């Protein structure tokens, strides 16, 4: 049987967490959203919201790679 840790254990915290000070929950939520956005978790959640077929994923990644390559070619053309 696993032993569950209480969330009140301050020393055992790992990962992302935000303290609520002076019952200011709205400020804590804003800080949490900012942390999640900086970690890229929001982007991952939106990306994994729906199943993407492997062929569609491969097509999307190939389009992104082509876009990056064309952008690099334009930069090199300007520097020429």
N, C-alpha and C positions, 0 to 999 in steps of 0.2 A: 504494500500500500504506500503510495506517495505521500509525503508530508507537504502540505501546502504552506507557503510563506504568507504571513500577514502583510498587507500593503503598508502597514504602519512602521515596518522595519526600515528605518532611514538608511542604515549602513548597508543593507543588502539590495539596494536599488541597482538595476542595470537597464540599459536601454534609454529610451526617451521618457522623461517625466517632467511635469510642471507642478510647482507648488502654488497653491491658492493662498494668497495673503490677504488678510482683512476682508474675507468673504467677497473678494472681487473676482467672481467667476468669469465674467466677460473678458477681463484682461488675461486671465489664465488660458481661456479658449483661444484668444488671438495669438498668444505666445506658442501654444501647442500647434496651431495651424501653421505658423511660421516655421517651427521646427520640422514638422512633417513635410512641408514644401521644400525646405532646404535639403532634407534627406532624400527627396525624390519618391517618397512613399505615395503621395497623391497621384503622381504620374503613373506609378505601377498599378495602383488600385483602378484607375480609369482604364489603363491598358488591359488589365485582366478582368474587367467587368463582364465582358462577353468572350466566348470562345472564338478563337481565330484559327481557321483551318491552316495546316502547315503550308499548303500551296499559297494561300493569301499572305501568310507571314513572310514566306520566301520572296514573293513578289514585292511586298512593301519594303523589305530590307534592301532588295536590289534597286528599287526606285530611290531610296535614300542614299545608297552608295553612289548611284549615277549623279544625283543632285550634288553631292559633296565633290565628286570628280569634276563636274562642269564648273562648279564654283572655283575650284582650284585652278582649272584651265583659264578662267577669266582673269584671275589674279595674276597668273603667269603672263598672260597676254598684255596686261597693263604694265607690268614691270619690264617687258621686252623693249 
